[in-house]
């Protein structure tokens, strides 16, 4: 994963995933700035491949737009992004 927001993500892969492909995405979101059980969250999200750029090393950068994501997962991703973008702010 090279980019993440509550709207979507970008990944680097050696698979040539076509635009329009429907994807079921599972990953652990780990926020090292939090503690205890709040530190990690298992995400299960569906999305659509909206871009596919072939890279020089034969890999592909795939842009994925989320089309089914829970409000709790959206909030967790937003907090993760803010926490890491502004490291001196208090994380939730």
LINNORWO-V879519 format. One record per residue. N is the residue number from 1. PSI is psi in degrees with one decimal (999 if undefined). Layout:
n,psi
N,PSI
N,PSI
This chain:
n,psi
1,130.4
2,-10.9
3,143.9
4,137.2
5,176.5
6,-5.6
7,-23.0
8,-167.8
9,166.2
10,140.3
11,156.3
12,128.5
13,159.1
14,4.0
15,137.0
16,79.2
17,120.4
18,149.9
19,141.0
20,-12.1
21,135.3
22,130.2
23,144.0
24,113.8
25,129.5
26,131.9
27,159.9
28,127.1
29,116.5
30,117.9
31,101.4
32,-11.6
33,-4.2
34,174.5
35,164.1
36,-148.6
37,-19.1
38,-13.9
39,-33.6
40,154.9
41,131.0
42,121.5
43,137.4
44,109.8
45,144.6
46,149.4
47,179.4
48,134.7
49,118.7
50,-12.0
51,154.9
52,110.6
53,121.4
54,129.2
55,168.6
56,-28.8
57,20.5
58,-1.6
59,173.8
60,139.4
61,116.5
62,124.4
63,129.4
64,127.3
65,126.5
66,134.6
67,-9.3
68,106.9
69,136.3
70,155.9
71,-36.5
72,-40.3
73,-39.7
74,-45.5
75,-43.9
76,-41.8
77,-45.1
78,-44.1
79,-40.1
80,-47.2
81,-47.4
82,-42.5
83,-39.3
84,-19.5
85,-37.1
86,78.7
87,-16.3
88,-5.7
89,157.3
90,129.2
91,149.9
92,999
